[in-house]
Each structure stands twice: as structure tokens, then as C-alpha cells.
């Protein structure tokens, strides 16, 4: 099985001590967001975990203990956007902290394990097409040599996202604007030696050399782990999502970054309440096991093909 850590919250930034404790204990409890009294016990044993995908905007709190992950194949989906405090209010300085952290992480674990995300993209009076072009080029030049690829996406303005972002005065980009931006992004990325793909976008940009992404990518984990995997598409994601199945060990309404576009957080007061209920020693991300909770062991099995395919490079190593 593949562990996602996490689409629902930024575990490396806010819960790295908890995560390392769970690695040491060998399991984690995950509350079902659709049924709060249903808790799954998920094994974190290297014997069944085929890979871990981390999602973060700031891995600094996690970077000092990465040797504790030596028994796992893993990589980071590292979001680095051009937005200011009006959009991403609680992040450290991009120039002074986040960009150097990206470069440092890449040097530490390898550029193939640090993937850049420039998403979501949106337009308003400040964040124009020209603004994105300027800062995408700046970031691409700074990250050249530190990553293999960049994944981009446009903001989906769901109802609750429209409400949260109303003060920003967002405007829906036209198809021609999207295509022009992606054409120029592709040129910039190519100059920096970075491949470009899109996350859960239906628009066909193949003429610009832009593919559809698999953010949870079995091929990358095969490459990192040295074993073939047999795992199907994640049926719980949007149809346009190319990710394969994974188990997410995070929780909604727990990320402290406060990004205006975040779909995983609701009311700030709820986030603060949940954050205050976090215990790094607990098997569950926040709160306690309560009366009426039912804990079931998740059927976590390795997806490794034990009969190594003859065409897999590891078959001849």
C-alpha cells in the first residue's frame, strides 16, 4: 500500500514529530472523515508500505530526521507558489526560508524525490498572467537542478472556495489565457531542465509537451524502491486525477498555513480547536479515542510484485 501524508493537511510542517513517532510505533489511527466514529488502524511497517508521498509547503521541521525513513521509498510533493501573505499568510519567507529549504532537501535526498508543485493558479488584479510568468521563471531558475518536474493546476472555484477567496476578487481565466500561460510555462520549464505536467486538469496541453500528472505515482516509487508495483487507479479521486490508490493518514481542518484557496480547511476556529487537541504521542492526529468509536484494522497489503518481472531493471541487479 501507498501512504499519502497528506492531501488533507501539511504533516511535514505541523506534525512531523507525531509522524516520526508513528513510524517508530509502526501504526497510525485514521478517523474516517465521512463517519467520525469509525477509526482505521493502518500499519506503517516497511513490509507493507510500498511508498510514502509527502505533501508540504515547508519541510524544514521534518528535515533533521529523514534518516528515520531509510527503510521506505518516499518523495515530496513540495508546493512553492508566488503568492504573498494575502493568500498564504502563515508561511515563512519564500526567498529566505522556503526556496533554500527546497534546494537543501534536494541535495540531501536527491532531485528525483523533491517534486515542485506550482498550484493552484488563479488570476486577479494583482496575480495576472504576466505576474505568473515573471515569478514562474524566477522560481524555475532558482530550482533548476533541484527537481525533475513541476506540476501545475488551475484553481477550481467550488462554492466554499469562492466564499473564502471573495476578498481577493478572483476572475475566471479564459481557455486562451490558460493555453497561453501553459505554452509560456512549458518554454520556461524546458529552459530550466524541468518537465511539466498538470494535476487533475481535463484540458489537453500535449502540443506544448505537457502531460497529465500522477501525483501519487507508482512508476516513481518503483524507481525509488527498486521493485515493481501492481496498484490500480484511486477511485476516490476526481475522474481527471491520475493518481493510484493510497491511504491518507491526515485529517481535514488541521493545517495551520491558512491559505485562502485551501479546500481542506473550513472555519479557522475549527482548525485552531483541532490543532490544540493534537498530541504528538497519540496514535491519532488530533483528539482522543472516545466512547462509541470503533477501531478496525485496515487491510493493508503490499502491492509489490514478488515475482520480479524479467523486464524490470532490478531483475538483473
Buried (B, 14 or more C-beta within 10 A) or exposed (E): BBBBBBBBBBBBBBBBBBBBBBBEEEBBBBBEBEEEEBBBBBBBEBEBBBBBBBBBBBBBBBBEEBEEBEEBBBBBBBBBBBBEEEBBEBBEEBEEEBBBBBBBBBEEBEBBBBBBBBBBBBBBEEBEBEBBBEBBBBBBEBBBEBBBBBBBBBBEBEEEBEEBBEEBEBEEBEEEBBBBBBBBBBBBBBEBEBBBBBBBBEBEBEEBBBBBBBBBBBEBBBBBBEBBBEBEEBEEBEEEBBBBBBBBBBBBBBBBBBBBBBBBBEEEEEBEBBBEBBEEEBBBBBBEEEEEBEBEEBEBEBBBEEEBEEEBEEEEE
